[in-house]
Amino acid sequence: MVPADIDERILKAIEGQRYLIHRYNEPEYSYLRKGSVCIEVLDASGESGLIIDCDHEYTLSFGYHHSHYSMEDDADICELAETVDGILHNRICAVSIGRRKKDNRFVLNGSRFASSDEAQSGDVEVLFPDTDFWYATKRHSSEMLFEYWDDSKNISIPIHLDEKQSNPQRASSKLDIFLALFHRYFCHFIFFALLFLIARSKRQLVLLMGVHCLLFGIYSFFGYVFRWKHIFCSYQNANHTRMTPSRINWNTIKKSDCIGVPIIFAVLGFAVVVVSLVE
C-alpha cells in the first residue's frame, strides 16, 4: 500500500506500471528512515527499472543517473512527475559517460537525464557542457550510454578524444576563474600592498581606501547588471560552491549578495572619500 503522503502527481506518473513498495525494515532499504518508502517500478521483464526514494527528499534513479527533488517545492515535484512520465514513455533517457574496464565494468564519469531530442545530437559537448568535466575524459577512450525504458532503444557511442585536441571554451573558463579569484581576493591584496607604498599620510591612506571600496562596489554591481561570468563565479566562491563559468544561473545567487554587497561597498567608499576630502 502506497503511503498517503506520496504526491498524487507521482502516483499518476506511474499509473498502469507494475511497482513494489519497500520500507526501512527491509535489509536492502535500511537507509530509509522510519515511515519512508522506496517505490520500485518494474520493467517489461519484471526487473527493477526505475527507483523513487521517498525519504527526506525524492530521489529518482534510472540507469546510471539519479536526481534529487524537494518534497516541499511544488516546482520540483512537477519536474519529478514529468521526468518519470517522460522516462516511462521514452521521451527522456539517462545519458551516462564513462569508460569500460577490462572486466566490462562501466566506470562512470558523469550522467544526466536528457530529452530524446537532446540525445539525438550525440554530441558530448552539448550533453555535457561542463568544460572541466569534458576535458577530463581526454585521459581515456570513453563512451556515452543512452538508456531508455524500452531497452531496445539503448545505444552506446564511443568517444575517442585526441590528446592534442583543444577545447576553445577551456581557455575562456580558465580566464573567468582567474578573474573571479582576482575579484574576490587578489585585487584587495595588491591594493593594500600598494596602499602602504603610495600613501604619505593618514588622510591619503583613508582616501585611497575609500576610492578602492567605491570602485570595487561599482565594478561588482556592473558585473551583476551585465551578467559577467567571472563576477558570478566570484559569488559562487564566496558561497563556498564550485565555480562553473560554463553554466551560469544567476537565480542561484542571493540578491542580497549580488546587489546589496556592492551597494554597501560603494556607499561606504563614497562616504569615506567625502569625509577624507572635507577634513
N, C-alpha and C positions, 0 to 999 in steps of 0.2 A: 504494500500500500504506500502510495506517494504521500509524504507529509504535506499538510495543508499550507505550509508557509512557502512552498516552491511556487514561484510566479507562474501564473496560468499561461503566459506567453511562451514560456519554455516548454510547458507541457503540450501546448498546441503545436509547437515546432516538431515534437517527436511523436505526434499523434499518428497512429497507424503503424508505428515501428514496434518491433519486439525489444523490450528492455527489462533489465533487472535492477532492483533496488538493493544496495548494500549499505550496511550500518557499521558503526565503530566497533561493535563487538565481534566482527568477523576478522580473523587473523590478518588477511591481506589489507584490511581497511582500518587498522588500528590507529592510523594517522588522523582519522576523523575525530572530531570532538563529539561528546555525548549529545545526541539529538540531531547530529548532522548525517547526511546521507550522500551516497555516490550513485548516480544514475548511469548504468552501463547499457548503451544502445547496441544491439546485436546486428551484425551484417547478414547478408543473404545466406552465408554458410553457418550461421549460428555462433560465430566467433565474436569476440569483443571488437567493436568497430569504433565507437565514439564514447568518450567518458565526460560526464559533467559532475564535478565535485561540488557539492553544496555545503560548504563549511562556513568559515567567517567571510568568505567571498565565493563567487562562482569561478571555477577553473574548467575551461573547455580543452580537452585533449583529443587530438585526432592526428594520426600519422606520427611524425616526429615532432609536431609542434603543439604547444599549449599556450593559451592566453588567459589572462585574469580579468574579471569583471566585478565591479562593486555590487553588493546586494542592495545598497541604498540609493544608487544612482539610476534613475529611470532610463536615461540615455544608454547607459552601459547594459542594462537588461534588454533593451530593444535591440542593441547591437548583437548581444549574445544570441537572442532568439533568431534574428535574421541570419546570423552566421551558421547556426545549427541547421536552419531550414535550407540555407544555400548549400551546405555540405551534403545534406541528405538528398538533395535534388541535383547534385553535381554542378551547381553554379559556382561553387567555391571549392578549392582544393588546398591541401597542405603542400607548400613548397619547401624543400629542405636542400641544403647544400653541405657537402662533406666529402669524405674520401673512403674508399674501400680498403680494408686491411687484407692481408694475405688469407686470413681465415674467413673472409667475406663479411666481417663485421663492419657496420657503417659508422664512421666517426663523424659526429655532427659538428659543423662549424656555425650554422645558423639556420633559422627556419621562420616561416610566417604563413599566414593564410592569404590567399590571393584569389581574385575572381578568375573564372575560366578565360575571360578576355585578356586579363593581365598575363596569365600563364602562357597564352598562345605566343607571346613575344619570344619566350625562351631566352631572353637577354638577362644575364646575371647582373649587369649594372642597372637595369631597370627594376628588376625584382629585389635587388639588394643594393640600394643606393649609398649605403654607408661605405665611403671610400676606404676607410681603415680596414673594415672587415673584408671588403672585396680584395684589397691588396694582399691581405694575409693568406688568401687562397693560392697565391702565386707559388708558395713553397711546395705545393703538392698538385698533382693532377686530380682535380675534384670532379664531382658530378652533382647535378641537380635532379632531385626526385620530385615528381608531381603525383600526389596521391589523391585519388578520388574515392567517393563512396562506392561507385561502380568501379571495382578494381581493374576491369578490362580497359579502362581509360588511362591507367597508370603508365607513365613513361619515365625514362631516365635519360638525361642528356649529359654526355661527358664534357668537361671543361678543361682544356689544355692551355694554360696561360704561359706565354713566353716570358722568361726572366728579364728580357730586355724590353719588354712592352712597357710603355709608360702610360700612366693614367693622368690626363690633363687636369682632373679635378683634385688630385692629391696635393699638388704644389699649392693650389689655392686654399685647400683645407689647412695645410701646414701654416700658411701665412696668416689665416684667420685665427688660428690657435695662438700663434706667436703674438699677434696684435692684441688678442684678448688678455693674454698674460701681461703684456706691456701695459695695457689699460688698467688692469687690476693691481699689479704690483710694481713693475719696473719703473713706470713713469714717476711714481712717488719717490722711489729710492734715488733715482737720478736727480730729481728736483731738489730733494733735501741735501744731496751731496753738493750740488751746485750752489744751493742757497747759502751754505756756510762759507763758500769760497767767494761769492759775489757780494753778499750783504756787508756793508761797512758800519751799520748802526742798527740799533734795536728797531728803529722806525722802518728802515729798509727791510729788515727781516720780516716784520709783521705785514708790510705792504706786499712783499713778494709772496708770502703765504696766502694772503687774501686773493691775489691775482691767480695763483695756482688753483685754489678752490673754485674760484669763479669760472675759469676756463675749463676745468675738469667737469663741473656741473653742466655747463653749456654743451660741451662736446658729448657727454653721456646722454643728455636729453635729445640732441640731434641724432645720436646713434639709434635711439628708440624711434624717433619720428620717421627717419629714413630707413629703418629696419636693417642696420648694418649687422652683418653676420658676426663680426668679432665682438661687438657690444653684447649681442645675445649670448655668445659663448662666455663672455666675462661674467654675466649674471648667472649662467649655469655654474661656473666655477665658484662664485660667491655662495651658491646654494648647495655646494658640495655634490654636484651631479656631473656626469661625464659630458665633456664638451662635444657637440655634434654639429659642426658647421655645414654638413651636408643635409641635415634635417632640422630646419628652422621652424619652430612653433612658438610664437610669442605668447600664446594663450597659457603656456606653462610657467610664465614669469609673472610674479605678482605686480600689479600696477604700482603698489607702494614702493617696489624696488626700482622699476624702470622709469617712473615719473617722480615719485616722492623723493628718492635719494638724490637725483641730480638737482632738483629744485632746492633741497636743503643745502647742498654744496654751493650752488650758485648764489643763493640769498646770503648765506653765511660769508662767502667770499666777498660779495659786493659790500656787505656791512663792514667787514674788516678793512677793505680798501678805502671806503669813505672815512671811517674813523681815523685811519693812519694818515690820510691826506689833510684832514681837518686839524689834527693836533699840531 
